[in-house]
Structures are given as structure tokens and as C-alpha cells.
Amino acid sequence: MPKRDGDGWVDCDCGIRHWGRFGAAGLLLLRCDTDEPQVLLQLRAEWTHGGGTWALPGGARDSHEDSITTALREAHEEMGIDISALTVKHVFSDNHGPWVYDTVIAHSMGDAGARIANPESTAAKWSPIEQVESLALHPGLKRSWLSLKSLTIDSLKN
Ligand SMILES: [Zn+2]
């Protein structure tokens, strides 16, 4: 297994220090077998960056990975997601220049085995798309949510 080399901070042009030397990626998983499609969120543990807020599973990209590989690996590590149960629909790039966060939008029929799988999160939940913005969101997710929301709704149409 290649060495993990993505861990580290980047001082970004936006004035924020971001995690991930080669950027970062996360998974927006939409469960489509319920009456209303639902987004998987995790509550970040208090000791983590952005602790106590709801976020997508994700983390630093390693130099040998593409962002889909990173997002699926992190979703498996953090939430036990069975990545063979997913269909990738879209990748949204939040490009800051020196740093990029790619959000991979995927669908599943069923819960894909989602659970709390490591100490970085303390709770997991499925939220209807329209209710996500009423939660206390991680600042990064909050910033891109409106774009992600419209892409998520679009992803249901094709
Ligand atoms: Zn930035």
C-alpha cells in the first residue's frame, strides 16, 4: 500500500489554513431507496478540526490518488461505507487556487453499511436534502452547500 503523504496543512489564499497537502475530498452520499432521498452526514468529534458540526466523510488526498479514490477511501475508513454499493454521479470542485476540496456525489440503494467506524465522528445520520441547511454544518460544507444541493437535486434527474 502506497505511503500516505497527504497529511499536512496548507496556508490558503482565502486566509484559512486547510488540511491536506494535495487538497482534500469528501463523499456526499445520497440514499435513493427512501420516500425522500437522504444525505449521509457525520457529527465530528469535539477534538477534531470543526468539532461538534455536521460534515461529510472525507479527508486529505494522497499524491497518488484521484479525488474519487480519496473520497471513497475516507468514507470507508470513517463510516464503514461499502463502496461497491455506490454509483458515482458527479464531482464538485471547490477550488481555492492553492487548495481544492472535491465533493463526490454518489447514490446508493440502502444504507451502504453506514455507521460510525472511527473516533473522528460521534454520530451519523441521514437527512432529507431540504433539512441539511438547518443543521450546524462544518464551515467548509456550509460554504459550498447551495452549489452541492442543486447538483444533488440534478443528480436525481438522470
Ligand atoms: Zn482556501
Residues whose N, C-alpha, C, O or C-beta is under 5 A from the ligand:
A	BS01	ZN	C12 D13 C14 I16 H96
